[in-house]
């Protein structure tokens, strides 16, 4: 099989063979982690979120979004008027602010925000550990075979995954790549430069675009500087935020640097003849809608490699004849199809 003028889209399902849980499994393992190491408040809060799920099960992306909705409450002007005893209510209410602050529902809000922040912090640490501790040998084996199909070409890979499997595989295979950062493996600064540089010994160069950020991406709040830092997590630093977005946070794709990465995605789709999607569930409406738009042009083809490929073809792409459903996992497809 030769990948000719097609971009590659990598989703969470592609990382399962390397030991990184799928979105549903992530929550199950996190719950086991909490039950083993943490207090009852955190465990009960996770159970609360599970009761509020919108589908049959709670997965990582929905859990992160639900927690984020709660932790953002303390940035709401209305909520802060209730929580802050130093704010005068003279122009807003006849009631004394100290009395309002002691009302049961306000105390519940305070408690929910505090515990949700603790839960989010532990969840992000858990996700980071999982995403940075994977089976390197399997990752190298699978991506080596995939890259063989792209020999002597510049390969554009777009991924919604937070892990570093692709970067790690490129390093171990001596394949040069660009990811928008300049620096070393421990620390690098965002430049937005994805231009091809010197190719590897086999003539291959990978352009890697992480559409949803990564567990090693951070941003300095005041300076708006984006950087990668691998040695340890610094997401709880006062002036630093971790950079990961979820499919339900579509508004964030307009923020720096996601807007630049998504522009590259749109341009690559327009310039290519197709896309090979591996392990992607198409939960991100932005990605799904752009692929559907390209398919309507007629000269664009989408290959879906996933055990649920036939379902995705029917549900999201109206059984288009330009969509080829390959209903097997990444590892099975590589070992039995790629030659």
C-alpha positions, 0 to 999 in steps of 0.5 A: 500500500502506498499513501499518495498525496493523502493526509493522515488523521490519528485518533485515540484508537490508534494509541490503544495498542501502545497501552494508552486507554481509550476515552471510556477506559480512561475514566474506568482506570481513573476511578480505580486510581481514586478508590485506591489512593484518594479520599471519599470526597473525590470519589463521590464527585466522580460518581456525581459526574457519572450520573450527569453523563449524556450517553450510556457511559462517561468518557475522558473528554466529557468528564474533562468538559463537565469538570471544566464547566464547574471550575470556571464558575469562580470566573463568573461575575454573578457567582463571585458576587455571591462568594466574595464577602468583600463585594458590596451589595448595596446597589444590588440587594437589600440583604447583607452580603455576609448573610448571603454568603452563609446560605446553603446553596452558596456553600455548596457552590464553594465546595463543588468548585474547590473539589472539582479543581482538586479532581481536575488536577489529579485527572490531568496528572493521571492523563499525563502519566498514562500518555507518557508511559506507553509501550515504545516498542509497539509504537515504533513497530507500528509507525515504522510500517506506516511510514514505509508506505510514505517513503520518499514523501513529506508526510502530514500527520494531524492528531487529536491525541495528547500523547507523544507516541508519534514524536517518540517513534520518529526519534527512535526511527531517526526520522526528522519532523516538525511540530511547530516548536524549536528546542530540545526534547525537554524544553522547546518554544512555539514558533509555528514553523512546520516547514520541511527541514533535512529529511531522514536517512530514508528520505522521509520528513514528518510534519506533525500537527497536534490539533488538541494540544498535548500533555506536555504543552503549556502557556504562560498566562501573562506573556501568552508564550506557548512551550513544551516541557517534558521532565515534569508537570508544571500545570499547577504553577500560578502563571502557567496553564496546561494546553489541552482542548476537548471536542466540545470546546470548539470555540478554543480552536480560534485561540492561539496557537490552535487557530494556526494549526487548524488553518494548516489542517484546512489547507492540507485538506484542500490540497490533498486527494484524500485522508486516511483516518486511523482510530478517530471517532469523529466526535469533533464537529469541526473535523467531521464537517471539514471532511464531509465538505471535502467529500462533496467535491467528488475527487476526495477520498476518506479511508477510515481504519477503525473497528467501528468504521462502517458505523462512522461511514453511515452515521457521519458521511451518508455512506458516501461512495468516496468513503472506504470503511476498514473495520479493524484496529490500527495494529491489525490493519498494519500487520495484515494489510500494509506491505 
